[in-house]
Amino acid sequence: MILAIPRGLTAMLGAMVLALSVQAEPADNLLDFSTTDVRGGEVDLAALDDQWVVINFWATWCKPCLKEIPDLSDLHDRRSDVTLVGLTFEETTAQDVQSFLEKHPASYPVALVDVFDPPTQFGTPKVLPTTLLIAPDGTQRKRFVGPVTSEMIETEIAAQPDFGQ
């Protein structure tokens, strides 16, 4: 049996295959970011030489986000080559986040993100939690959408031939 594909559909399928095969240009250096955490401390990713950076978008109302905090804190504390930063993606105040963190402590810095003007270099999260793994050279190596574990992050780091340890 011979299947005839209409000419317009053939062109559209060809364009889709081409689009899927083209590699995206590397993003700007994602470590070119600084902010103030909810406790008033400076968070400057550019100062983190030779570090993997984990950016975790989360919210206080997000149950999976809450579940991640102890495991991500452990990763942050255990690995000298990994720095974690929590970006609170909700309309709230630094004081409210501080109060929340007193009940659910995180060992890593946590900053507020303006949900109407989030940092463009990370992309706007569509789902919470969303976690980015940024290599020491400032390139994004993985975007985790949904809950993440330290094991998932460490597996991804180990899989990077140019940076894995």
C-alpha positions, 0 to 999 in steps of 0.5 A: 500500500502506498500512502500519499501525503499532501504536498503542504503536509510534507512541507510542514512535516519537513519543517517540524523535523528540521526544527527539532534537529536544530540545536538552540544557541547557548543562553547567556551566562545564567550566573549573571544574576544577583538579588537580596534574600528575604533575610537581607543577605546578598545573593550573587551567582556570579561570585560562585566560581566553580559551583553548580547552581541549583535555582528552585522556584517554589511557593509557600502554598505548594505542598511538593515545594515544601517536601523538597526543602529538607532534601535540597537543604541537605544537598546544599550543606553536603556538597561544597560544589553545589549552591542552592538558591530558592526563588519564591514565586508568589505574591507575598512579602519577605516577612511572610516568607521569613515566618514560613522559613522559621517553621520550615527551615532552608539552609540555602538563601531564599529570595522573592521573585516579582511574579509580574517581572521575573528574572528573564534569564531563567524563564518564567516557571509554568509549574511549581516547583521548577528547578534549574541546574546551572553548570559552573560555566553558567549554562543551563544543563537541566530544567526539572518541572515538578518535584525534584530530589537531591538524587536526581540533581546529583545524577544529572551532575554526574552525567555531565562529561565536562563537569561531572564528578 
